[in-house]
Amino acid sequence: MPLAVIHSRDPDGRAVVGVPISNRPGTCAWLDAADYDVILNDYGTTPWFVNDNGKGRLYVRLVSSDRRANVMVSRVVVNDPNVTMIRYRDGDRLNLRSRNLDAVRPAPQRRVNQRPNRALRGLTSLPA
């Protein structure tokens, strides 16, 4: 049986939802109610959990409906396939409200300048 979500309002009066983290009793991930409705529609009531990347950074994930992969909830909230990284403005990785998440996109490819031919190094002019 899934744990009960908490429906509330943030200090700005926006509807938010606190989703309990299954492997951290008493801990909730907070996100906008509209984003939660989208996730609920796409993934159902699968458990949410926190995992560590091995460097001390926590990520909120959920089990996908086909049980093949874990889905990073912040990427679902951002909803941009070109995002390479998510930045949490307040540093709280349990705060998944859209205004707390910044999408970091890949930098455009820089054109590599062609290096001069080493054989011509030191020549001031070519012989006639």
Order of alpha helices (4+ residues) and beta strands (2+ residues): beta-beta-beta-alpha-beta-beta-beta-alpha-beta-beta
